[in-house]
């Protein structure tokens, strides 16, 4: 099957209200163009250098999602064009995004990353830290940051019930906070677990290898 056919297949399995971010990291422009040519606009990258290169080379109406761990000193490279930053996990990053948003005269859309997996390697805020940030007075003063929702990654495990429980915990945090803080996006689910994530309330999935094939590096 072609990349475009894989994309259509994933899309056809998703409810209409779920946004599909095609994770194109490490993949060539030609594959992205294949999806773009059948009308797909949302793509995810996790390396700033790759993202800026692809942004320069590809159509300007693509909506670029940054899904990786973002270093503060690199925010400036993607601030002019980024559509949504998924992995925000510190005040320091929020302040940097505010600064770069101000410079670029734009409001930058963000998701707070919540640590739901037990694995130590996963970045993210605790549920209490998320509450603290959203309920703080400081967040109101950031006029160039728009926190639109939450993002999380489940544990990679064959035990579906463990991953389901993690997704449910993030969904309930989202439900707790969504009205007061106008949160609309819950980003969870990857190739291995996106149907389970959608079942548990995700409305944005980040799917790479199922569309583009396995990554070699
Ligand atoms: C790579 C990546 C994905 C996509 O992974 P696949 O398993 O290839 O679908 C999703 N989210 C994040 C944060 C990633 O880094």
py3Dmol code that shows the C-alpha trace and the ligand (Angstrom):
import py3Dmol

protein = """\
ATOM      1  CA  UNK A   1       0.000   0.000   0.000  1.00  0.00           C
ATOM      2  CA  UNK A   2       1.146   3.551  -0.652  1.00  0.00           C
ATOM      3  CA  UNK A   3       1.652   6.145   2.058  1.00  0.00           C
ATOM      4  CA  UNK A   4      -1.501   7.959   0.942  1.00  0.00           C
ATOM      5  CA  UNK A   5      -3.490   4.722   1.145  1.00  0.00           C
ATOM      6  CA  UNK A   6      -2.156   4.038   4.647  1.00  0.00           C
ATOM      7  CA  UNK A   7      -3.176   7.542   5.663  1.00  0.00           C
ATOM      8  CA  UNK A   8      -6.693   7.134   4.264  1.00  0.00           C
ATOM      9  CA  UNK A   9      -7.027   3.805   6.030  1.00  0.00           C
ATOM     10  CA  UNK A  10      -6.080   5.255   9.438  1.00  0.00           C
ATOM     11  CA  UNK A  11      -8.365   8.228   8.816  1.00  0.00           C
ATOM     12  CA  UNK A  12     -11.303   6.026   7.867  1.00  0.00           C
ATOM     13  CA  UNK A  13     -10.990   4.247  11.219  1.00  0.00           C
ATOM     14  CA  UNK A  14     -11.169   7.492  13.204  1.00  0.00           C
ATOM     15  CA  UNK A  15     -14.317   9.286  14.309  1.00  0.00           C
ATOM     16  CA  UNK A  16     -14.707  12.610  12.492  1.00  0.00           C
ATOM     17  CA  UNK A  17     -13.985  14.691  15.573  1.00  0.00           C
ATOM     18  CA  UNK A  18     -10.525  13.141  16.022  1.00  0.00           C
ATOM     19  CA  UNK A  19      -7.656  15.010  14.364  1.00  0.00           C
ATOM     20  CA  UNK A  20      -4.954  12.871  12.793  1.00  0.00           C
ATOM     21  CA  UNK A  21      -1.417  14.218  13.058  1.00  0.00           C
ATOM     22  CA  UNK A  22       0.726  12.297  10.560  1.00  0.00           C
ATOM     23  CA  UNK A  23       4.104  11.909  12.289  1.00  0.00           C
ATOM     24  CA  UNK A  24       6.604  12.350   9.465  1.00  0.00           C
ATOM     25  CA  UNK A  25       9.805  12.464  11.545  1.00  0.00           C
ATOM     26  CA  UNK A  26      12.853  11.009   9.707  1.00  0.00           C
ATOM     27  CA  UNK A  27      10.729  10.626   6.536  1.00  0.00           C
ATOM     28  CA  UNK A  28      11.420  12.407   3.230  1.00  0.00           C
ATOM     29  CA  UNK A  29       9.477  15.332   1.771  1.00  0.00           C
ATOM     30  CA  UNK A  30       8.084  13.113  -0.997  1.00  0.00           C
ATOM     31  CA  UNK A  31       6.098  11.079   1.520  1.00  0.00           C
ATOM     32  CA  UNK A  32       4.695  14.216   3.115  1.00  0.00           C
ATOM     33  CA  UNK A  33       3.742  15.564  -0.306  1.00  0.00           C
ATOM     34  CA  UNK A  34       1.918  12.331  -1.050  1.00  0.00           C
ATOM     35  CA  UNK A  35      -0.317  12.953   1.945  1.00  0.00           C
ATOM     36  CA  UNK A  36      -0.590  16.668   1.232  1.00  0.00           C
ATOM     37  CA  UNK A  37      -1.754  15.886  -2.294  1.00  0.00           C
ATOM     38  CA  UNK A  38      -4.722  13.940  -0.968  1.00  0.00           C
ATOM     39  CA  UNK A  39      -5.652  16.884   1.256  1.00  0.00           C
ATOM     40  CA  UNK A  40      -3.857  16.135   4.510  1.00  0.00           C
ATOM     41  CA  UNK A  41      -2.436  19.195   6.320  1.00  0.00           C
ATOM     42  CA  UNK A  42      -1.384  18.114   9.845  1.00  0.00           C
ATOM     43  CA  UNK A  43       2.140  16.744  10.240  1.00  0.00           C
ATOM     44  CA  UNK A  44       4.286  16.089  13.326  1.00  0.00           C
ATOM     45  CA  UNK A  45       8.051  16.386  13.755  1.00  0.00           C
ATOM     46  CA  UNK A  46      10.262  15.993  16.825  1.00  0.00           C
ATOM     47  CA  UNK A  47      13.557  17.596  15.765  1.00  0.00           C
ATOM     48  CA  UNK A  48      13.765  21.365  15.383  1.00  0.00           C
ATOM     49  CA  UNK A  49      16.375  21.207  12.639  1.00  0.00           C
ATOM     50  CA  UNK A  50      14.392  18.733  10.521  1.00  0.00           C
ATOM     51  CA  UNK A  51      11.204  20.697  11.065  1.00  0.00           C
ATOM     52  CA  UNK A  52      12.618  24.054   9.956  1.00  0.00           C
ATOM     53  CA  UNK A  53      14.101  22.445   6.853  1.00  0.00           C
ATOM     54  CA  UNK A  54      10.810  20.783   5.933  1.00  0.00           C
ATOM     55  CA  UNK A  55       8.913  23.987   6.655  1.00  0.00           C
ATOM     56  CA  UNK A  56      11.111  25.857   4.196  1.00  0.00           C
ATOM     57  CA  UNK A  57      10.817  23.227   1.479  1.00  0.00           C
ATOM     58  CA  UNK A  58       7.148  22.264   1.674  1.00  0.00           C
ATOM     59  CA  UNK A  59       3.815  24.094   1.088  1.00  0.00           C
ATOM     60  CA  UNK A  60       3.153  26.896   3.534  1.00  0.00           C
ATOM     61  CA  UNK A  61      -0.387  25.857   4.436  1.00  0.00           C
ATOM     62  CA  UNK A  62       0.869  22.701   6.193  1.00  0.00           C
ATOM     63  CA  UNK A  63       0.029  22.738   9.909  1.00  0.00           C
ATOM     64  CA  UNK A  64       3.235  21.723  11.673  1.00  0.00           C
ATOM     65  CA  UNK A  65       3.000  20.064  15.088  1.00  0.00           C
ATOM     66  CA  UNK A  66       6.090  19.870  17.286  1.00  0.00           C
ATOM     67  CA  UNK A  67       5.796  16.614  19.229  1.00  0.00           C
ATOM     68  CA  UNK A  68       9.263  16.230  20.700  1.00  0.00           C
ATOM     69  CA  UNK A  69      10.998  17.478  23.795  1.00  0.00           C
ATOM     70  CA  UNK A  70      11.686  21.128  23.127  1.00  0.00           C
ATOM     71  CA  UNK A  71      14.794  22.907  24.430  1.00  0.00           C
ATOM     72  CA  UNK A  72      14.265  26.543  25.349  1.00  0.00           C
ATOM     73  CA  UNK A  73      17.147  27.733  23.166  1.00  0.00           C
ATOM     74  CA  UNK A  74      15.460  26.221  20.097  1.00  0.00           C
ATOM     75  CA  UNK A  75      11.981  27.718  20.485  1.00  0.00           C
ATOM     76  CA  UNK A  76      12.998  30.723  18.407  1.00  0.00           C
ATOM     77  CA  UNK A  77      13.528  28.628  15.275  1.00  0.00           C
ATOM     78  CA  UNK A  78       9.969  27.324  15.117  1.00  0.00           C
ATOM     79  CA  UNK A  79       8.073  30.162  16.834  1.00  0.00           C
ATOM     80  CA  UNK A  80       7.395  32.032  13.557  1.00  0.00           C
ATOM     81  CA  UNK A  81       5.346  29.229  12.011  1.00  0.00           C
ATOM     82  CA  UNK A  82       4.532  26.401  14.444  1.00  0.00           C
ATOM     83  CA  UNK A  83       0.829  25.438  14.528  1.00  0.00           C
ATOM     84  CA  UNK A  84       0.818  23.498  17.808  1.00  0.00           C
ATOM     85  CA  UNK A  85       3.522  22.614  20.348  1.00  0.00           C
ATOM     86  CA  UNK A  86       2.586  19.328  22.035  1.00  0.00           C
ATOM     87  CA  UNK A  87       5.315  18.746  24.601  1.00  0.00           C
ATOM     88  CA  UNK A  88       5.328  21.700  26.981  1.00  0.00           C
ATOM     89  CA  UNK A  89       6.549  20.530  30.358  1.00  0.00           C
ATOM     90  CA  UNK A  90       7.992  23.503  32.256  1.00  0.00           C
ATOM     91  CA  UNK A  91       7.431  27.126  33.217  1.00  0.00           C
ATOM     92  CA  UNK A  92      10.745  27.937  31.641  1.00  0.00           C
ATOM     93  CA  UNK A  93       9.426  26.762  28.276  1.00  0.00           C
ATOM     94  CA  UNK A  94       6.184  28.689  28.676  1.00  0.00           C
ATOM     95  CA  UNK A  95       8.119  31.879  29.435  1.00  0.00           C
ATOM     96  CA  UNK A  96      10.370  31.331  26.429  1.00  0.00           C
ATOM     97  CA  UNK A  97       7.375  30.714  24.174  1.00  0.00           C
ATOM     98  CA  UNK A  98       5.803  33.929  25.498  1.00  0.00           C
ATOM     99  CA  UNK A  99       8.983  35.814  24.635  1.00  0.00           C
ATOM    100  CA  UNK A 100       9.231  34.367  21.134  1.00  0.00           C
ATOM    101  CA  UNK A 101       5.489  34.778  20.538  1.00  0.00           C
ATOM    102  CA  UNK A 102       5.843  38.445  21.429  1.00  0.00           C
ATOM    103  CA  UNK A 103       8.784  38.873  19.054  1.00  0.00           C
ATOM    104  CA  UNK A 104       6.831  37.246  16.242  1.00  0.00           C
ATOM    105  CA  UNK A 105       3.613  39.033  17.113  1.00  0.00           C
ATOM    106  CA  UNK A 106       1.647  35.787  17.279  1.00  0.00           C
ATOM    107  CA  UNK A 107      -0.104  33.646  19.835  1.00  0.00           C
ATOM    108  CA  UNK A 108       1.491  30.193  20.006  1.00  0.00           C
ATOM    109  CA  UNK A 109      -0.776  27.219  20.621  1.00  0.00           C
ATOM    110  CA  UNK A 110       0.517  24.721  23.194  1.00  0.00           C
ATOM    111  CA  UNK A 111      -0.381  21.483  24.911  1.00  0.00           C
ATOM    112  CA  UNK A 112       0.918  20.645  28.367  1.00  0.00           C
ATOM    113  CA  UNK A 113       2.578  17.239  28.418  1.00  0.00           C
ATOM    114  CA  UNK A 114       1.485  15.097  31.318  1.00  0.00           C
ATOM    115  CA  UNK A 115       3.528  12.145  32.494  1.00  0.00           C
ATOM    116  CA  UNK A 116       1.111   9.231  32.534  1.00  0.00           C
ATOM    117  CA  UNK A 117       3.480   6.340  31.829  1.00  0.00           C
ATOM    118  CA  UNK A 118       5.482   4.689  34.557  1.00  0.00           C
ATOM    119  CA  UNK A 119       8.648   4.617  32.459  1.00  0.00           C
ATOM    120  CA  UNK A 120      11.238   7.059  33.806  1.00  0.00           C
ATOM    121  CA  UNK A 121      12.368   8.118  30.365  1.00  0.00           C
ATOM    122  CA  UNK A 122       9.122   9.886  29.531  1.00  0.00           C
ATOM    123  CA  UNK A 123       9.027  13.640  29.962  1.00  0.00           C
ATOM    124  CA  UNK A 124       6.074  15.452  31.379  1.00  0.00           C
ATOM    125  CA  UNK A 125       4.375  17.247  34.230  1.00  0.00           C
ATOM    126  CA  UNK A 126       2.613  15.582  37.135  1.00  0.00           C
ATOM    127  CA  UNK A 127      -1.136  16.098  37.369  1.00  0.00           C
ATOM    128  CA  UNK A 128      -0.576  18.462  40.296  1.00  0.00           C
ATOM    129  CA  UNK A 129       1.907  20.528  38.311  1.00  0.00           C
ATOM    130  CA  UNK A 130      -0.635  20.831  35.481  1.00  0.00           C
ATOM    131  CA  UNK A 131      -3.294  22.071  37.911  1.00  0.00           C
ATOM    132  CA  UNK A 132      -0.802  24.489  39.458  1.00  0.00           C
ATOM    133  CA  UNK A 133       0.163  25.989  36.097  1.00  0.00           C
ATOM    134  CA  UNK A 134      -3.397  26.351  34.825  1.00  0.00           C
ATOM    135  CA  UNK A 135      -4.703  27.773  38.094  1.00  0.00           C
ATOM    136  CA  UNK A 136      -1.838  30.238  38.495  1.00  0.00           C
ATOM    137  CA  UNK A 137      -2.166  33.981  37.998  1.00  0.00           C
ATOM    138  CA  UNK A 138       1.026  33.996  35.916  1.00  0.00           C
ATOM    139  CA  UNK A 139      -0.489  31.980  33.089  1.00  0.00           C
ATOM    140  CA  UNK A 140      -3.063  34.756  32.579  1.00  0.00           C
ATOM    141  CA  UNK A 141      -0.267  37.239  31.990  1.00  0.00           C
ATOM    142  CA  UNK A 142       1.157  35.251  29.068  1.00  0.00           C
ATOM    143  CA  UNK A 143      -0.601  36.908  26.146  1.00  0.00           C
ATOM    144  CA  UNK A 144       1.279  35.046  23.436  1.00  0.00           C
ATOM    145  CA  UNK A 145       0.738  31.543  24.795  1.00  0.00           C
ATOM    146  CA  UNK A 146      -2.527  29.675  24.280  1.00  0.00           C
ATOM    147  CA  UNK A 147      -2.752  26.447  26.265  1.00  0.00           C
ATOM    148  CA  UNK A 148      -5.299  24.484  24.243  1.00  0.00           C
ATOM    149  CA  UNK A 149      -5.125  21.147  25.990  1.00  0.00           C
ATOM    150  CA  UNK A 150      -3.121  18.204  27.267  1.00  0.00           C
ATOM    151  CA  UNK A 151      -0.854  15.603  25.707  1.00  0.00           C
ATOM    152  CA  UNK A 152       0.362  12.261  27.004  1.00  0.00           C
ATOM    153  CA  UNK A 153       2.112   9.056  25.999  1.00  0.00           C
ATOM    154  CA  UNK A 154       1.085   5.664  27.283  1.00  0.00           C
ATOM    155  CA  UNK A 155       3.510   2.987  28.401  1.00  0.00           C
ATOM    156  CA  UNK A 156       4.644   0.712  25.600  1.00  0.00           C
ATOM    157  CA  UNK A 157       3.379  -2.583  26.871  1.00  0.00           C
ATOM    158  CA  UNK A 158       1.376  -5.569  25.732  1.00  0.00           C
ATOM    159  CA  UNK A 159      -0.864  -5.072  28.730  1.00  0.00           C
ATOM    160  CA  UNK A 160      -3.707  -3.086  27.192  1.00  0.00           C
ATOM    161  CA  UNK A 161      -5.378  -2.556  30.542  1.00  0.00           C
ATOM    162  CA  UNK A 162      -2.332  -0.682  31.859  1.00  0.00           C
ATOM    163  CA  UNK A 163      -2.285   1.687  28.878  1.00  0.00           C
ATOM    164  CA  UNK A 164      -6.066   2.110  29.035  1.00  0.00           C
ATOM    165  CA  UNK A 165      -5.816   3.092  32.698  1.00  0.00           C
ATOM    166  CA  UNK A 166      -3.182   5.713  31.833  1.00  0.00           C
ATOM    167  CA  UNK A 167      -5.353   7.163  29.073  1.00  0.00           C
ATOM    168  CA  UNK A 168      -8.325   7.238  31.426  1.00  0.00           C
ATOM    169  CA  UNK A 169      -6.351   9.125  34.053  1.00  0.00           C
ATOM    170  CA  UNK A 170      -5.381  11.783  31.517  1.00  0.00           C
ATOM    171  CA  UNK A 171      -8.958  11.997  30.240  1.00  0.00           C
ATOM    172  CA  UNK A 172     -10.284  12.605  33.728  1.00  0.00           C
ATOM    173  CA  UNK A 173      -7.700  15.354  34.344  1.00  0.00           C
ATOM    174  CA  UNK A 174      -8.758  16.881  31.022  1.00  0.00           C
ATOM    175  CA  UNK A 175     -12.434  16.726  31.990  1.00  0.00           C
ATOM    176  CA  UNK A 176     -11.676  18.277  35.357  1.00  0.00           C
ATOM    177  CA  UNK A 177      -9.904  21.264  33.809  1.00  0.00           C
ATOM    178  CA  UNK A 178     -11.472  21.757  30.385  1.00  0.00           C
ATOM    179  CA  UNK A 179     -14.300  24.132  31.194  1.00  0.00           C
ATOM    180  CA  UNK A 180     -12.461  26.463  33.546  1.00  0.00           C
ATOM    181  CA  UNK A 181      -9.454  26.704  31.259  1.00  0.00           C
ATOM    182  CA  UNK A 182     -11.118  26.361  27.841  1.00  0.00           C
ATOM    183  CA  UNK A 183      -9.176  23.234  26.938  1.00  0.00           C
ATOM    184  CA  UNK A 184     -10.305  21.604  23.698  1.00  0.00           C
ATOM    185  CA  UNK A 185      -7.501  19.242  22.679  1.00  0.00           C
ATOM    186  CA  UNK A 186      -6.566  15.922  24.244  1.00  0.00           C
ATOM    187  CA  UNK A 187      -3.605  14.522  22.310  1.00  0.00           C
ATOM    188  CA  UNK A 188      -2.982  10.850  23.035  1.00  0.00           C
ATOM    189  CA  UNK A 189      -2.455   7.749  20.936  1.00  0.00           C
ATOM    190  CA  UNK A 190       0.298   6.576  18.556  1.00  0.00           C
ATOM    191  CA  UNK A 191       0.532   3.741  16.007  1.00  0.00           C
ATOM    192  CA  UNK A 192       0.474   1.024  18.645  1.00  0.00           C
ATOM    193  CA  UNK A 193      -2.353   2.357  20.771  1.00  0.00           C
ATOM    194  CA  UNK A 194      -4.403   5.009  18.991  1.00  0.00           C
ATOM    195  CA  UNK A 195      -7.660   2.983  18.790  1.00  0.00           C
ATOM    196  CA  UNK A 196      -7.428   2.459  22.549  1.00  0.00           C
ATOM    197  CA  UNK A 197      -6.693   6.171  23.073  1.00  0.00           C
ATOM    198  CA  UNK A 198      -9.728   7.189  21.019  1.00  0.00           C
ATOM    199  CA  UNK A 199     -11.895   4.754  22.959  1.00  0.00           C
ATOM    200  CA  UNK A 200     -10.712   6.529  26.085  1.00  0.00           C
ATOM    201  CA  UNK A 201     -11.456  10.063  24.956  1.00  0.00           C
ATOM    202  CA  UNK A 202      -8.558  11.239  22.779  1.00  0.00           C
ATOM    203  CA  UNK A 203      -9.467  13.759  20.090  1.00  0.00           C
ATOM    204  CA  UNK A 204      -6.003  14.062  18.531  1.00  0.00           C
ATOM    205  CA  UNK A 205      -3.801  11.105  17.605  1.00  0.00           C
ATOM    206  CA  UNK A 206      -0.159  11.170  16.484  1.00  0.00           C
ATOM    207  CA  UNK A 207       0.454   8.322  14.063  1.00  0.00           C
ATOM    208  CA  UNK A 208       3.809   7.714  12.351  1.00  0.00           C
ATOM    209  CA  UNK A 209       4.945   4.219  11.447  1.00  0.00           C
ATOM    210  CA  UNK A 210       1.484   2.909  10.527  1.00  0.00           C
ATOM    211  CA  UNK A 211       1.363   5.565   7.800  1.00  0.00           C
ATOM    212  CA  UNK A 212       4.993   5.994   6.761  1.00  0.00           C
ATOM    213  CA  UNK A 213       6.475   2.604   7.620  1.00  0.00           C
ATOM    214  CA  UNK A 214       9.004   1.717  10.308  1.00  0.00           C
ATOM    215  CA  UNK A 215      11.775   4.193  11.150  1.00  0.00           C
ATOM    216  CA  UNK A 216      15.338   2.952  10.747  1.00  0.00           C
ATOM    217  CA  UNK A 217      16.856   5.485  13.128  1.00  0.00           C
TER     218      UNK A 217
END
"""
ligand_1 = """\
15
LIG
C 7.315 9.226 17.164
C 6.180 9.742 17.961
C 4.856 9.384 17.629
C 4.503 8.419 16.512
O 5.005 7.155 16.763
P 4.518 5.872 15.935
O 4.612 4.761 16.912
O 5.442 5.733 14.794
O 3.125 6.131 15.497
C 3.851 9.934 18.383
N 4.090 10.783 19.400
C 5.330 11.143 19.738
C 5.530 12.069 20.881
C 6.414 10.625 19.045
O 7.660 10.979 19.400
"""
view = py3Dmol.view(width=600, height=400)
view.addModel(protein, "pdb")
view.setStyle({"model": 0}, {"cartoon": {"style": "trace"}})
view.addModel(ligand_1, "xyz")
view.setStyle({"model": 1}, {"stick": {}})
view.zoomTo()
view.show()
